[in-house]
Amino acid sequence: MKAIVTAIENSALDLRQLIKLLVYSLLLINFALYIQDDWVIASFTMRNGGSLLDWTRAFATTLDESAWIILLVLFELETYILSDEALSRPKALLMHGVRVICYGVLAHTLFAYGIYVYELGGVTPIADISNLCQLVGNDVSYAYNLLYTALDAVNCQQLSSATQFFYIDPPEFIIVNDNPGLVVERQLAWVDLLEAATWLMILLSIEVVVWLQDRGISGGALIGGLNSAKYLLYGLLLLAIAYWIFRGHFMFAWDEFVWIAGFIAIEMNVAEWRQEIIEDQTRSQESNPELTPAPKSSSTRT
């Protein structure tokens, strides 16, 4: 009977690892698609060049995805592959250094999204322009719902019948929206900003839990509160998925779903690790009832 139970547990473990491998593979595919998407948009928004900061803002999604993939790998190492091992100081310093760089990239993404929200809030109508065709010959592109079209005399009447237009990229002045397009652009910008902030809060909660469990702490009000808060945070991400589906951005929605699956896999690692700590502490108490339970393993992580 015990052999059957062990076989079932091993089979479930193998299946979970296969699911994780599938999820991580899908994330890499999505990453390649985002590089392509950023490149296409930059061909319109950055065709006149710009500063290094402008280019990093143009490829903020690509940089953001890169940092998250690296962090996901680090979490997989810490919560599954290396969870029972004490790290040497050089390895610990290397992991912390990589993590700090990734946090810097994520902070840049949040900054880029915040700046864009601020800029969109301050756009004003283009003076003396009441028809999109009046902008033909100014080397501008019309944008609606992240779809960019180079403006010419043939398509200007088809793209918009509005009478008020806005440049959404000062000081370049090469991307134009009408009023409905500006509403959508602002909504998308706010969703990007709030989604990025939500993921950072999820990241912080996981970091704290991993830090505590690395020191043999498997329960308490703090861990319980963080785990409860993550339900709300993941719920906010599901709302972002719903909005992107509403706007027809199915790739964004799919990518968000896969990222949620990826972090659920990390959460499963953390839960399994927590159970191992509890079992180790229970065995320690049973064999040494007068001793205070010690952490599962020593570690140089700080």
NORWOZI-V247437 format. One line per field, one symbol per residue. phi: phi as a letter, one per 30 degrees, with the letter a starting at -180 (. if undefined). Layout:
# NORWOZI-V247437
phi->???
This chain:
# NORWOZI-V247437
phi->.dddddddddddddddddddddddddddddedddeddddddddcdcdcildeddddddcddddddeddddddddddddcbdcdccddddeddddddddddddddddddddddddddeddddcdbeddibbbeddcdjchcbcbbhiccbddbddcddddacdcbbbdcbdcdhbcbbcdddddddddddddeddddddddddddddedddddddciccajddddddddddddddddddddeddddedicdddddddddddddddddededdddddddddddddddddbdccdecedadacdb
